[in-house]
Amino acid sequence: MSSRGSSFLQNNSLSGVSRMTKSQSLRVSIHPPMVVAMMNPNTRPDRNVAVSVESAVKEVNAPMAVEIVECKSKQNATVVDDVYSEDTATEDTPWAVSVASGYSLLRNPHHNKGLAFTEKERDAHYIRGLLPPVVVNQNLQVKKMMNNIRQYDVPLHKYQAMMDLQELLPIVYTPTVGEACQKYGSIFKQPQGLFISLKDKGRILEILKNWPEKKIQVIVVTDGERILGLGDLGCQGMGIPVGKLSLYTALGGIRPSACLPVTIDVGTNNEKLLNDEFYIGLRQRRATGQEYAELMNEFMSAVKQNYGEKVLIQFEDFANHNAFDLLAKYSATHLVFNDDIQGTASVVLAGLISALKLVGGSLADQRFLFLGAGEAGTGIAELIALEISKQTRAPLEESRKKVWLVDSKGLIVRSRLDSLQHFKKPWSHEHEPVKELLDAVKAIKPTVLIGSSGAGQTFTKEVVEAMSSLNKKPVILALSNPTSQSECTAEQAYTWSEGRAIFASGSPFAPVEYNGKVYVSGQSNNAYIFPGFGLGLIISGAIRVHDDMLLAASEALAEQVKQEHFDDGLIYPPFTNIRKISAHIAAKVAAKAYELGLASRLPQPENLVAYAESCMYSPSYRNYR
């Protein structure tokens, strides 16, 4: 039965059921819904687990009792360990649950431990004989299931992602996620997030209430119009929010149950998808203008109404014209973050700060040239200018003059001002028109070349050789994703620069051997920043995002690059320590939130790094009671 509107279940949730006698009343606390299992007199779960709230109440007067596990606070000395690691989650009041049994338990991806169930658990939960006799540990299960990662039960998937981050990051996210989005219609099996379409106008709050988890802390939302460098994938862009939130959990320690992927379906202009029989979205051209704005406004209002002021809304892969407008419109009223604009900027700035240790000089001593003047390009450019302004105390307008951008029409110069989109106008400097990138390199003489164009192979041999002729150690960042859209490969950068380039890319490349030396390129991946950034916002109870928080995140990441990494030519630390890196970033972001008066969780913890680490979710299996 539906529990919505019932006075028995306030807020559509219960924490579980506690052991009762006929004379005891049923006590229900307000927490996210969990699986309820009937208990027989021997305290074993009943075999029939299809138990509704209504039937559970009826059984109170029968020989059966209903099991409730009460929720305890972290600060309470009588805290009950949570079976599913929620006691380490980013929330003050976690919950514990009583789980179902038998065949249904093995089919529940949130609770199934597979071959890791102990002999005692197999008897207690009626699953003996439903599994092969061997009992294995979680590590062994991970190794056995490497070839079938997408079919992992939820805890094992998260555990694997945390164990082998360097190996699995390209599988969980780019470049694999791009292919997953392209094929999402044909591989769709079960919902992993919420789909909100134009047909749902006026009912978005109702749809949000359909999601089973109620304590949401992070929402990643896309409209699918600009998925990576692949263009408009419409409703099939859902793979992006799902992938990003997997990284929020694996890298930043955000509880899976606190994460909500959302796709806003307003149609697609992709003719191939519109004619694809397996396409799962609205078969119409994209809505624009007022119709689009009204739907997004309803969504933003409903999120705040349903989840509160402190839920983080991360915009992902919106087209330029909407991305900037949404960020500008809602940054003053909601806790919003655009990873394409702000996350990319923060991780690139961190790489540049690190690169100075190899190049020498200050950030203000460099000249920056971008290929690409969209969300990523202008976002990075602005954060670079902000950091230069902070370091030199020069006006922001003066700091911007260190940065030049090239778009599809050539170098952005003052004579083009009237025809430029609003987000490009701050970068229109006095200079004669230049059409080609190679000519722009020769004219501007940059020390740093950054690609955010989404166009593969645009850093040609001539361009890299020109950069190398101008600089002893040219900094070349080919940031576009996926790999096929990278402006150049690591091998090309090292070969054409004769091994002198300081190179990083958006997608991973294998190590390169050149003239007997092995070069390991870094990956300028947003995953370095956004999980720790989000964690910092959550643990501080931040109510708004400020640019100074982004600068703090960049500086925190740069601090994690050690001499041994520089010796290998790296400007980013290895992903093997990403959870510790995320904790340091979270601490710096939280500290800045407290400094700016934007934190609501008081008092401020004395040791924010330790506090961040204590709040991080861990998906290790626990024993069932």
JOUR-V443258 format. One record per pair of residues at least 12 apart in sequence whose C-alpha atoms are under 6 Angstrom apart, sorted by the first residue. I is the first residue (numbers start at 1). J is the second residue. Records with the same first field share a line. If there is no record, write none. Layout:
I: J / J
//
This chain:
13: 30 / 31 / 32 / 33
14: 28 / 29 / 30 / 31 / 33
15: 29 / 31
16: 68 / 69 / 97
17: 66 / 67 / 68
18: 67 / 68 / 69
19: 66 / 67
22: 61
32: 213 / 214
35: 99
37: 49 / 99 / 100
38: 66
39: 65 / 66
40: 64
44: 124
49: 100
69: 96 / 97
71: 95
73: 93
82: 96
83: 622
85: 618
88: 615 / 616 / 617
89: 255 / 615 / 616 / 617
90: 615
101: 125
102: 125 / 126 / 127
109: 153 / 154
110: 154
115: 135 / 136
116: 135 / 136 / 137
155: 619
158: 250
159: 619
161: 250
162: 250
166: 575
173: 243
175: 482
181: 236 / 237 / 239
184: 236
185: 278 / 279 / 280
186: 278
193: 261 / 262
194: 262
195: 262 / 263
196: 264 / 265
197: 264 / 265 / 266
198: 266
205: 302
215: 258
216: 258 / 259
217: 258 / 311
218: 259 / 311 / 312
219: 259 / 260 / 261 / 313
220: 241 / 261 / 313 / 314
221: 262 / 263 / 315 / 316
222: 263 / 316 / 317
223: 263 / 264 / 265
224: 237
225: 318 / 319
226: 317 / 318 / 319
227: 317
228: 481
229: 454 / 481
232: 270
234: 268
235: 265 / 281
238: 263
241: 261
242: 261
248: 531
251: 579
252: 531 / 532 / 582
253: 616 / 617
254: 617
255: 617
266: 286 / 287
267: 282 / 284 / 285 / 286
268: 285 / 286
269: 285 / 286
310: 543
312: 335 / 336
313: 336
314: 336 / 337 / 338
315: 338
320: 375
335: 543 / 544
340: 376
341: 375 / 376 / 379
342: 379
343: 526
344: 526
345: 379 / 380
346: 550 / 554
347: 526
350: 554 / 557 / 558
351: 571
354: 558 / 571
355: 571
364: 388
366: 447
367: 402 / 446 / 447
368: 403 / 446 / 448
369: 404 / 405 / 446 / 449
370: 405 / 406 / 449 / 450 / 451
371: 406 / 451 / 452 / 453
372: 406 / 407 / 452 / 453
373: 407
377: 452
385: 399 / 400
410: 434 / 435 / 436
411: 434
412: 428
413: 428 / 429 / 430 / 431
414: 428 / 429 / 430
438: 463
447: 474
448: 475
449: 476
450: 477
451: 478 / 479
452: 479 / 480
454: 480 / 485
455: 485
456: 485 / 486 / 487
457: 487 / 488
458: 487
459: 487 / 488
465: 497
468: 497
473: 500 / 501
474: 501
475: 501 / 502
476: 503
477: 503 / 504 / 505
478: 505
479: 505 / 506
480: 506
481: 506 / 507
483: 507
491: 512
503: 521
504: 521 / 522 / 523 / 524
505: 523 / 524
506: 523 / 524 / 525
508: 523
522: 570 / 572
532: 582 / 585 / 586
533: 586
535: 586
536: 586 / 587 / 589 / 590
540: 590 / 599 / 601
541: 599 / 600 / 601
542: 598 / 599 / 600
543: 598
549: 589 / 592
552: 588 / 589
553: 585
556: 585
561: 573
583: 609 / 612 / 613
584: 609
587: 608 / 609
//
